[in-house]
């Protein structure tokens, strides 16, 4: 049985988002965006969205979530974040 490849395994990605490195990076982006959703201006249920995922061409390994530049991260409220993922596919860029 072949398993479909996905950008990141949900369990391992969730684990990465609990790490201190991500929590510090997330806080930096939330502060930069004034603790407001950049789409609708809401100040609750805030999440940091990756505008693209990056993967190392040779190994196929994805870049750790906290190692993205500021311009690739944006604060969104949960409803806007979910709506965005329903409407768009996050591009994967090979480095």
Secondary structure as UniProt FT lines:
FT   HELIX           10..17
FT   HELIX           20..32
FT   TURN            33..35
FT   TURN            38..40
FT   STRAND          46..50
FT   STRAND          52..55
FT   TURN            57..59
FT   HELIX           65..67
FT   HELIX           70..72
FT   STRAND          73..77
FT   HELIX           78..87
FT   STRAND          91..94
//
